[in-house]
Amino acid sequence: MGIDLPVIWAMIIAFGLMMYVVMDGFDLGIGILFPFIRDRGDRDTMVNTVAPVWDGNETWLVLGGAALMASFPLAYSVLLSALYIPIFLMLAGLIWRGVAFEFRFKAAETHRPFWDRAFALGSYVATFSQGVALGAFINGFKVTGASYDGGSFDWLSPFSVFTGVGLIVAYALLGCTWLIMKTEGELQRRVKALARPVTLLVVAAIVIVSVWTPLSHPAIAARWFSFPNIVVFSPVPVLVIAATWAMLRVLRTETQAAPFVLALVLLFLGYSGLAISLWPNIIPPAISIRDAAGPPESMGFTLVGALFVIPFILGYTAMSYYVFRGKVTAGEGYH
């Protein structure tokens, strides 16, 4: 039996995007939380928790985009054409927050508030743009032949705006739980208190999207509620309830890493729901991974490079997080 290259590449892209959401999610969540934490020393501590790893986290976004272009060129051309504006805004937000990240440490005291606001603004813009793109992806695209046939603003809809706001809340939860794990003292107590209502907002967003999606897309509703798919999908809402209950419970204790792990579980459950809804389509509503796949020779050749590069990225990432483990303070850094 030959290697199923489209499935392998779809799994690589899905893995890369999930790694990006996990790693850059709490990174962006730090900036999203800035307006709620006014003390300058606490803000320095928050930034110090991600200072050694933040730029490496975005490697996964580059990997996902490059893998999409190499393995599914049709999907790459259609998605970039359909989502040009939100992708542009996302990149602008990432660049702006990256500049602010560096400049806020070097700026004079009178200019620090400006760069703090810039860091927060870049985080909000980048996250909202990612969420809008996700909502537009779920809604699907008009494709004629091998070309995008929709308008420049088809990505903008009430549903995509809601998913943009929902992703902001989700990243804020990742940021809160990351800070619970990496800080101590008054800052840790403040983000722990903030994590409780944010958790409930995340669950509310999951519920609303879970109701809105099948109501707006009969094909997805048919997939969810047909047998045997309903059996496969039924554990997801149960696990969401269990993870939420566990999260609210551990936030009342002195635990450190458990809230972050549970936040990752909630995000993974939402990610799995998306996969169940759309698989095997890579351009919703009807173009599958096999329809959009590139030539087998091209996919096989680039797979060799991917299997060589990905272990290095994983190794570098693991080493970075291991070296910079431990708690962080504003003045002392890691200890």
BELVENHU-V68772 format. One record per residue. N is the residue number from 1. SS is DSSP state (H for helix, E for strand, - for the rest). PHI is phi in whole degrees, -180 to 180 (none if undefined). PSI is psi in whole degrees, -180 to 180 (* if undefined). Layout:
n:N ss:SS phi:PHI psi:PSI
n:N ss:SS phi:PHI psi:PSI
//
This chain:
n:1 ss:- phi:none psi:133
n:2 ss:- phi:-77 psi:168
n:3 ss:- phi:-77 psi:132
n:4 ss:- phi:-86 psi:85
n:5 ss:H phi:-61 psi:-43
n:6 ss:H phi:-59 psi:-40
n:7 ss:H phi:-68 psi:-43
n:8 ss:H phi:-62 psi:-45
n:9 ss:H phi:-68 psi:-36
n:10 ss:H phi:-63 psi:-39
n:11 ss:H phi:-68 psi:-39
n:12 ss:H phi:-64 psi:-45
n:13 ss:H phi:-65 psi:-44
n:14 ss:H phi:-61 psi:-41
n:15 ss:H phi:-65 psi:-44
n:16 ss:H phi:-62 psi:-42
n:17 ss:H phi:-67 psi:-39
n:18 ss:H phi:-65 psi:-40
n:19 ss:H phi:-63 psi:-39
n:20 ss:H phi:-65 psi:-46
n:21 ss:H phi:-60 psi:-42
n:22 ss:H phi:-66 psi:-49
n:23 ss:H phi:-84 psi:-45
n:24 ss:H phi:-82 psi:-13
n:25 ss:H phi:-64 psi:-50
n:26 ss:H phi:-71 psi:-28
n:27 ss:H phi:-62 psi:-52
n:28 ss:H phi:-65 psi:-33
n:29 ss:H phi:-61 psi:-31
n:30 ss:H phi:-59 psi:-47
n:31 ss:H phi:-66 psi:-37
n:32 ss:H phi:-63 psi:-33
n:33 ss:H phi:-81 psi:-12
n:34 ss:H phi:-53 psi:-45
n:35 ss:H phi:-63 psi:-19
n:36 ss:H phi:-94 psi:-9
n:37 ss:- phi:-121 psi:107
n:38 ss:- phi:-90 psi:-28
n:39 ss:- phi:-67 psi:131
n:40 ss:H phi:-66 psi:-39
n:41 ss:H phi:-63 psi:-40
n:42 ss:H phi:-65 psi:-39
n:43 ss:H phi:-64 psi:-39
n:44 ss:H phi:-62 psi:-41
n:45 ss:H phi:-63 psi:-44
n:46 ss:H phi:-58 psi:-46
n:47 ss:H phi:-68 psi:-37
n:48 ss:H phi:-64 psi:-26
n:49 ss:H phi:-68 psi:-25
n:50 ss:H phi:-115 psi:-4
n:51 ss:- phi:-54 psi:-41
n:52 ss:- phi:-76 psi:-14
n:53 ss:- phi:-127 psi:-7
n:54 ss:H phi:-63 psi:-41
n:55 ss:H phi:-71 psi:-34
n:56 ss:H phi:-67 psi:-27
n:57 ss:H phi:-61 psi:-31
n:58 ss:- phi:-79 psi:-4
n:59 ss:H phi:-57 psi:-35
n:60 ss:H phi:-68 psi:-30
n:61 ss:H phi:-67 psi:-42
n:62 ss:H phi:-64 psi:-43
n:63 ss:H phi:-61 psi:-44
n:64 ss:H phi:-63 psi:-43
n:65 ss:H phi:-66 psi:-43
n:66 ss:H phi:-66 psi:-40
n:67 ss:H phi:-65 psi:-39
n:68 ss:H phi:-63 psi:-43
n:69 ss:H phi:-66 psi:-39
n:70 ss:H phi:-75 psi:-36
n:71 ss:H phi:-103 psi:-33
n:72 ss:- phi:-130 psi:71
n:73 ss:H phi:-61 psi:-32
n:74 ss:H phi:-64 psi:-46
n:75 ss:H phi:-63 psi:-40
n:76 ss:H phi:-60 psi:-46
n:77 ss:H phi:-70 psi:-41
n:78 ss:H phi:-69 psi:-47
n:79 ss:H phi:-65 psi:-41
n:80 ss:H phi:-68 psi:-35
n:81 ss:H phi:-68 psi:-43
n:82 ss:H phi:-74 psi:-32
n:83 ss:- phi:-114 psi:27
n:84 ss:H phi:-57 psi:-46
n:85 ss:H phi:-68 psi:-52
n:86 ss:H phi:-63 psi:-33
n:87 ss:H phi:-67 psi:-42
n:88 ss:H phi:-60 psi:-45
n:89 ss:H phi:-65 psi:-37
n:90 ss:H phi:-62 psi:-48
n:91 ss:H phi:-64 psi:-39
n:92 ss:H phi:-63 psi:-42
n:93 ss:H phi:-64 psi:-41
n:94 ss:H phi:-65 psi:-40
n:95 ss:H phi:-66 psi:-45
n:96 ss:H phi:-63 psi:-44
n:97 ss:H phi:-70 psi:-30
n:98 ss:H phi:-66 psi:-42
n:99 ss:H phi:-63 psi:-46
n:100 ss:H phi:-64 psi:-36
n:101 ss:H phi:-57 psi:-45
n:102 ss:H phi:-77 psi:-41
n:103 ss:H phi:-73 psi:-29
n:104 ss:H phi:-66 psi:-26
n:105 ss:H phi:-79 psi:-27
n:106 ss:H phi:-103 psi:-13
n:107 ss:- phi:-74 psi:156
n:108 ss:- phi:-66 psi:160
n:109 ss:H phi:-56 psi:-36
n:110 ss:H phi:-69 psi:-23
n:111 ss:H phi:-98 psi:-10
n:112 ss:H phi:-59 psi:-43
n:113 ss:H phi:-59 psi:-36
n:114 ss:H phi:-63 psi:-45
n:115 ss:H phi:-73 psi:-29
n:116 ss:H phi:-63 psi:-45
n:117 ss:H phi:-65 psi:-37
n:118 ss:H phi:-65 psi:-40
n:119 ss:H phi:-63 psi:-44
n:120 ss:H phi:-67 psi:-45
n:121 ss:H phi:-62 psi:-45
n:122 ss:H phi:-60 psi:-38
n:123 ss:H phi:-66 psi:-43
n:124 ss:H phi:-66 psi:-45
n:125 ss:H phi:-64 psi:-46
n:126 ss:H phi:-63 psi:-44
n:127 ss:H phi:-68 psi:-46
n:128 ss:H phi:-61 psi:-40
n:129 ss:H phi:-65 psi:-40
n:130 ss:H phi:-62 psi:-43
n:131 ss:H phi:-66 psi:-39
n:132 ss:H phi:-63 psi:-43
n:133 ss:H phi:-62 psi:-39
n:134 ss:H phi:-63 psi:-46
n:135 ss:H phi:-62 psi:-41
n:136 ss:H phi:-65 psi:-37
n:137 ss:H phi:-63 psi:-43
n:138 ss:H phi:-65 psi:-39
n:139 ss:H phi:-65 psi:-30
n:140 ss:- phi:95 psi:172
n:141 ss:- phi:-134 psi:151
n:142 ss:- phi:-86 psi:120
n:143 ss:E phi:-128 psi:131
n:144 ss:E phi:-119 psi:115
n:145 ss:- phi:66 psi:-118
n:146 ss:- phi:-112 psi:19
n:147 ss:E phi:-127 psi:149
n:148 ss:E phi:-72 psi:131
n:149 ss:- phi:-117 psi:14
n:150 ss:- phi:-96 psi:-175
n:151 ss:- phi:-90 psi:171
n:152 ss:- phi:-68 psi:-23
n:153 ss:- phi:-118 psi:21
n:154 ss:- phi:-65 psi:-22
n:155 ss:- phi:-69 psi:-19
n:156 ss:- phi:-92 psi:115
n:157 ss:- phi:-151 psi:164
n:158 ss:H phi:-56 psi:-38
n:159 ss:H phi:-67 psi:-44
n:160 ss:H phi:-68 psi:-35
n:161 ss:H phi:-64 psi:-41
n:162 ss:H phi:-64 psi:-43
n:163 ss:H phi:-65 psi:-31
n:164 ss:H phi:-63 psi:-46
n:165 ss:H phi:-66 psi:-40
n:166 ss:H phi:-61 psi:-38
n:167 ss:H phi:-70 psi:-34
n:168 ss:H phi:-59 psi:-45
n:169 ss:H phi:-65 psi:-41
n:170 ss:H phi:-64 psi:-44
n:171 ss:H phi:-67 psi:-33
n:172 ss:H phi:-62 psi:-39
n:173 ss:H phi:-65 psi:-42
n:174 ss:H phi:-60 psi:-42
n:175 ss:H phi:-62 psi:-43
n:176 ss:H phi:-61 psi:-49
n:177 ss:H phi:-71 psi:-31
n:178 ss:H phi:-63 psi:-44
n:179 ss:H phi:-69 psi:-33
n:180 ss:H phi:-60 psi:-40
n:181 ss:H phi:-75 psi:-32
n:182 ss:H phi:-104 psi:-9
n:183 ss:- phi:-123 psi:-179
n:184 ss:- phi:-151 psi:173
n:185 ss:H phi:75 psi:-147
n:186 ss:H phi:-64 psi:-39
n:187 ss:H phi:-62 psi:-43
n:188 ss:H phi:-62 psi:-41
n:189 ss:H phi:-65 psi:-37
n:190 ss:H phi:-69 psi:-44
n:191 ss:H phi:-73 psi:-28
n:192 ss:H phi:-67 psi:-41
n:193 ss:H phi:-66 psi:-37
n:194 ss:H phi:-70 psi:-30
n:195 ss:H phi:-66 psi:-28
n:196 ss:H phi:-65 psi:-56
n:197 ss:H phi:-66 psi:-32
n:198 ss:H phi:-65 psi:-38
n:199 ss:H phi:-59 psi:-44
n:200 ss:H phi:-66 psi:-36
n:201 ss:H phi:-66 psi:-39
n:202 ss:H phi:-62 psi:-46
n:203 ss:H phi:-64 psi:-40
n:204 ss:H phi:-61 psi:-41
n:205 ss:H phi:-64 psi:-40
n:206 ss:H phi:-62 psi:-43
n:207 ss:H phi:-65 psi:-46
n:208 ss:H phi:-62 psi:-46
n:209 ss:H phi:-64 psi:-38
n:210 ss:H phi:-67 psi:-29
n:211 ss:H phi:-86 psi:-43
n:212 ss:H phi:-64 psi:-41
n:213 ss:H phi:-61 psi:-54
n:214 ss:H phi:-68 psi:-29
n:215 ss:H phi:-68 psi:-33
n:216 ss:H phi:-89 psi:-20
n:217 ss:- phi:-131 psi:94
n:218 ss:H phi:-56 psi:-33
n:219 ss:H phi:-64 psi:-40
n:220 ss:H phi:-69 psi:-39
n:221 ss:H phi:-61 psi:-43
n:222 ss:H phi:-63 psi:-37
n:223 ss:H phi:-69 psi:-42
n:224 ss:H phi:-63 psi:-45
n:225 ss:H phi:-102 psi:11
n:226 ss:- phi:-94 psi:155
n:227 ss:- phi:-89 psi:137
n:228 ss:- phi:-96 psi:9
n:229 ss:H phi:-60 psi:-37
n:230 ss:H phi:-63 psi:-30
n:231 ss:H phi:-70 psi:-40
n:232 ss:H phi:-68 psi:-39
n:233 ss:H phi:-82 psi:-25
n:234 ss:H phi:-59 psi:-32
n:235 ss:H phi:-68 psi:-21
n:236 ss:H phi:-62 psi:-53
n:237 ss:H phi:-62 psi:-33
n:238 ss:H phi:-65 psi:-43
n:239 ss:H phi:-67 psi:-35
n:240 ss:H phi:-62 psi:-45
n:241 ss:H phi:-63 psi:-44
n:242 ss:H phi:-64 psi:-44
n:243 ss:H phi:-65 psi:-38
n:244 ss:H phi:-65 psi:-46
n:245 ss:H phi:-60 psi:-44
n:246 ss:H phi:-64 psi:-40
n:247 ss:H phi:-61 psi:-50
n:248 ss:H phi:-62 psi:-31
n:249 ss:H phi:-73 psi:-48
n:250 ss:H phi:-71 psi:-24
n:251 ss:- phi:-68 psi:-14
n:252 ss:- phi:-90 psi:-5
n:253 ss:- phi:-108 psi:-176
n:254 ss:- phi:-94 psi:14
n:255 ss:- phi:-63 psi:155
n:256 ss:- phi:-112 psi:-58
n:257 ss:- phi:-90 psi:-22
n:258 ss:H phi:-58 psi:-43
n:259 ss:H phi:-60 psi:-39
n:260 ss:H phi:-66 psi:-42
n:261 ss:H phi:-63 psi:-43
n:262 ss:H phi:-68 psi:-35
n:263 ss:H phi:-63 psi:-39
n:264 ss:H phi:-65 psi:-37
n:265 ss:H phi:-63 psi:-44
n:266 ss:H phi:-61 psi:-43
n:267 ss:H phi:-66 psi:-40
n:268 ss:H phi:-65 psi:-38
n:269 ss:H phi:-65 psi:-41
n:270 ss:H phi:-64 psi:-39
n:271 ss:H phi:-65 psi:-41
n:272 ss:H phi:-66 psi:-37
n:273 ss:H phi:-62 psi:-38
n:274 ss:H phi:-64 psi:-43
n:275 ss:H phi:-63 psi:-42
n:276 ss:H phi:-63 psi:-37
n:277 ss:H phi:-70 psi:-35
n:278 ss:H phi:-112 psi:-22
n:279 ss:- phi:-59 psi:137
n:280 ss:- phi:-99 psi:23
n:281 ss:E phi:-77 psi:130
n:282 ss:E phi:-104 psi:-17
n:283 ss:E phi:-127 psi:92
n:284 ss:- phi:-61 psi:148
n:285 ss:- phi:-97 psi:-5
n:286 ss:- phi:-139 psi:-2
n:287 ss:E phi:-97 psi:117
n:288 ss:E phi:-86 psi:173
n:289 ss:H phi:-64 psi:-31
n:290 ss:H phi:-75 psi:-35
n:291 ss:H phi:-67 psi:-34
n:292 ss:H phi:-95 psi:-3
n:293 ss:- phi:-68 psi:148
n:294 ss:- phi:-79 psi:-178
n:295 ss:- phi:-59 psi:141
n:296 ss:H phi:-56 psi:-37
n:297 ss:H phi:-62 psi:-42
n:298 ss:H phi:-67 psi:-44
n:299 ss:H phi:-64 psi:-40
n:300 ss:H phi:-67 psi:-43
n:301 ss:H phi:-63 psi:-47
n:302 ss:H phi:-71 psi:-26
n:303 ss:H phi:-63 psi:-37
n:304 ss:H phi:-59 psi:-46
n:305 ss:H phi:-64 psi:-41
n:306 ss:H phi:-64 psi:-42
n:307 ss:H phi:-69 psi:-20
n:308 ss:H phi:-83 psi:-40
n:309 ss:H phi:-79 psi:-42
n:310 ss:H phi:-59 psi:-43
n:311 ss:H phi:-60 psi:-34
n:312 ss:H phi:-66 psi:-41
n:313 ss:H phi:-63 psi:-44
n:314 ss:H phi:-63 psi:-41
n:315 ss:H phi:-65 psi:-45
n:316 ss:H phi:-63 psi:-43
n:317 ss:H phi:-63 psi:-46
n:318 ss:H phi:-62 psi:-42
n:319 ss:H phi:-65 psi:-41
n:320 ss:H phi:-62 psi:-46
n:321 ss:H phi:-72 psi:-29
n:322 ss:H phi:-72 psi:-45
n:323 ss:H phi:-63 psi:-40
n:324 ss:- phi:-103 psi:37
n:325 ss:- phi:-77 psi:171
n:326 ss:- phi:100 psi:178
n:327 ss:- phi:-80 psi:160
n:328 ss:E phi:-129 psi:140
n:329 ss:E phi:-126 psi:161
n:330 ss:- phi:-64 psi:-45
n:331 ss:- phi:-88 psi:-28
n:332 ss:- phi:-105 psi:-15
n:333 ss:E phi:74 psi:-142
n:334 ss:E phi:-79 psi:144
n:335 ss:- phi:-149 psi:*
//
